[in-house]
Amino acid sequence: MMPALRLIGSFLLALAVVPALPAQDGTQSLGDFARQERERKRMKASELPELKEATFKANILITDSHAAIDKWVLMSPADRPNAGRLRRLALDKPFYFPFVVTDYPWPATDRMKLTARVRVISPDGKIMHEEPEISGAIASDPRTPSVIVLNPVMNITFDTTDLPGAYTVSVTITDHVHSVYAKAEEQFQLTATKEAKRGAAKAVVSRTKP
């Protein structure tokens, strides 16, 4: 009987040391989801710990031209919520994603320090693009001093390697002078005229000044 017991013990030991293999078919395992959820909770807990929520509003526009940005800025506050956001984007064409502050309660001066933290999530739930801090020149139109466009403006050109479907853009705008922040989130659909290849997103993301 002793050899049989030794065999059983060896079999149990072999089971104990076999590592969990990651999913090989491109899908996420339960372990992947758990790690992502822990990372999201960690980032949320560490994000903006000493700042207060602002009274101003953060906005994400989705346009196909700089002229559309200027038009939105000069609109009446009542017309802005239903304008300036394209919901269906096509391939091989640049689209602009300006981050705009409205209802800014303080004077727009050179002393301002506004930065934006941006994240773009692709249809498969992965982070396609992320920048911890977009900053630089702050544009304020004298005709609308409470509306501030953060420069440079992010623009994205999608191609056939990008997944069609729903994308989410989120931004956190921080006012470092007054220690406050505001958040915004928008979604759009990427419509592919050609069959998109499954894989990592290859969109060209750049920043331009209007």
C-alpha positions in Angstrom: 0.0 0.0 0.0 2.9 2.4 0.6 3.8 2.9 -3.1 0.2 3.8 -3.9 0.2 6.5 -1.2 3.4 7.9 -2.5 1.9 8.1 -6.0 -1.2 10.0 -4.7 1.0 12.4 -2.8 3.1 13.1 -5.9 0.0 13.7 -7.9 -1.4 16.2 -5.4 1.9 18.1 -5.3 1.9 18.3 -9.1 -1.5 19.9 -9.1 -0.5 22.4 -6.5 2.4 23.8 -8.5 0.8 24.0 -11.9 0.5 27.8 -12.6 -2.7 29.3 -14.0 -2.3 29.9 -17.7 -3.5 33.1 -19.2 -6.2 33.0 -21.9 -4.7 32.4 -25.3 -7.6 33.3 -27.5 -7.4 37.0 -26.9 -10.3 37.0 -24.4 -9.9 38.2 -20.8 -9.8 35.7 -18.0 -11.4 36.2 -14.7 -8.0 37.0 -13.3 -7.6 39.7 -15.9 -10.9 41.3 -14.9 -10.0 41.1 -11.3 -6.6 42.8 -11.8 -8.2 45.5 -13.9 -10.9 46.1 -11.2 -8.2 46.4 -8.5 -6.3 48.8 -10.6 -9.4 51.0 -11.3 -10.1 51.1 -7.5 -6.5 51.9 -6.7 -6.5 54.8 -9.2 -9.8 56.1 -8.1 -8.7 56.1 -4.5 -5.5 57.9 -5.3 -7.0 60.4 -7.7 -7.6 64.0 -6.6 -7.5 63.2 -2.8 -7.1 66.8 -1.7 -9.3 68.6 -4.3 -12.9 69.6 -4.1 -15.5 69.4 -6.8 -15.7 72.6 -8.9 -18.7 74.7 -9.6 -17.6 75.1 -13.2 -18.4 72.4 -15.8 -16.1 70.2 -17.8 -17.1 69.5 -21.4 -15.8 67.2 -24.2 -16.6 68.2 -27.7 -16.4 65.9 -30.7 -16.1 67.9 -33.9 -14.6 67.6 -37.4 -13.2 71.1 -37.6 -11.8 74.0 -35.5 -14.6 76.2 -36.9 -17.1 73.9 -35.1 -15.3 74.5 -31.9 -15.5 78.3 -32.3 -19.1 78.1 -33.1 -19.9 76.1 -30.0 -18.0 78.5 -27.8 -20.1 81.4 -29.1 -23.4 79.7 -28.6 -25.8 80.6 -25.9 -25.5 78.3 -22.8 -29.0 76.9 -23.6 -27.9 75.7 -27.0 -24.6 74.1 -26.1 -25.8 70.8 -24.5 -27.3 69.6 -27.8 -24.5 70.7 -30.1 -20.8 70.2 -30.8 -20.7 66.4 -30.3 -20.7 64.1 -33.2 -21.9 60.6 -32.3 -20.9 58.6 -35.4 -17.3 58.8 -36.6 -15.8 57.5 -39.8 -12.4 56.1 -40.7 -9.4 58.0 -42.2 -10.7 61.4 -41.2 -9.4 63.6 -38.3 -11.8 64.4 -35.5 -11.2 66.9 -32.7 -11.8 66.5 -29.0 -11.4 69.8 -27.3 -11.8 69.9 -23.5 -13.7 73.0 -22.5 -14.5 74.7 -19.2 -17.8 76.5 -19.0 -19.2 78.7 -16.1 -15.7 79.5 -14.9 -16.4 81.7 -11.9 -13.0 83.5 -11.6 -11.3 86.0 -14.0 -9.4 84.3 -16.9 -5.9 85.5 -16.3 -2.3 84.4 -17.0 -2.3 83.0 -13.4 -4.7 80.2 -14.3 -3.4 76.7 -14.3 -5.8 74.2 -15.8 -4.8 70.7 -16.8 -6.7 67.8 -18.3 -6.3 64.1 -17.6 -7.8 62.2 -20.5 -8.6 58.5 -21.2 -10.0 56.9 -24.3 -11.6 53.4 -23.9 -12.1 51.2 -27.0 -15.1 48.9 -27.5 -13.2 45.9 -26.0 -12.8 47.8 -22.7 -9.1 48.4 -23.1 -7.4 51.8 -22.8 -6.7 53.0 -26.3 -5.1 56.3 -25.3 -4.3 57.9 -22.0 -2.5 61.1 -21.0 -2.1 62.0 -17.3 -1.8 65.7 -18.0 -2.6 67.8 -21.1 -1.8 71.4 -20.5 -0.2 74.4 -22.1 -1.9 77.6 -23.4 -5.3 78.4 -22.1 -7.6 80.1 -24.7 -10.3 82.4 -23.4 -12.5 84.3 -25.9 -13.1 87.9 -24.7 -16.7 87.6 -25.9 -17.2 84.6 -23.6 -14.8 85.0 -20.7 -16.4 82.2 -18.6 -15.7 79.7 -21.4 -12.1 78.3 -21.6 -10.7 76.0 -24.2 -7.7 74.0 -23.1 -5.0 73.9 -25.7 -3.6 72.0 -27.5 -6.7 70.2 -28.8 -6.5 66.4 -29.0 -7.4 65.0 -32.5 -7.7 61.3 -33.5 -7.7 59.7 -36.9 -9.1 56.1 -37.0 -8.2 53.5 -39.6 -9.1 49.9 -40.5 -7.1 48.4 -37.6 -9.4 50.1 -35.0 -12.3 48.2 -33.7 -15.8 49.5 -34.7 -18.2 50.1 -32.0 -18.7 52.4 -28.9 -15.8 54.4 -27.6 -15.7 56.3 -24.4 -13.7 59.5 -23.8 -13.4 60.8 -20.2 -11.6 63.8 -18.9 -10.8 65.3 -15.5 -10.0 69.0 -15.6 -8.1 70.3 -12.6 -7.8 73.9 -11.5 -4.5 73.9 -9.6 -4.8 77.5 -8.4 -8.2 77.0 -6.7 -7.7 73.3 -5.9 -10.9 72.1 -7.6 -11.8 69.6 -10.4 -14.6 68.7 -12.8 -15.2 65.6 -14.8 -16.9 64.8 -18.1 -17.5 61.7 -20.2 -18.8 61.3 -23.8 -19.4 58.3 -26.1 -19.3 57.9 -29.9 -19.7 55.1 -32.4 -16.9 54.3 -34.8 -18.4 53.0 -38.1 -16.1 51.0 -40.3 -16.5 51.0 -44.0 -14.1 48.1 -44.2 -13.9 45.0 -42.0 -11.7 46.1 -39.0 -8.9 43.8 -37.9 -9.2 42.5 -34.4 -6.3 43.6 -32.4 -4.8 46.6 -30.6 -6.1 50.0 -31.7 -3.8 51.9 -34.1 -5.6 55.3 -34.2 -3.3 58.2 -34.7 -3.7 60.5 -31.7 -2.1 64.0 -31.8 -2.7 67.5 -30.5 -3.1 70.7 -32.4 -3.7 74.3 -31.6 -6.9 75.9 -33.0 
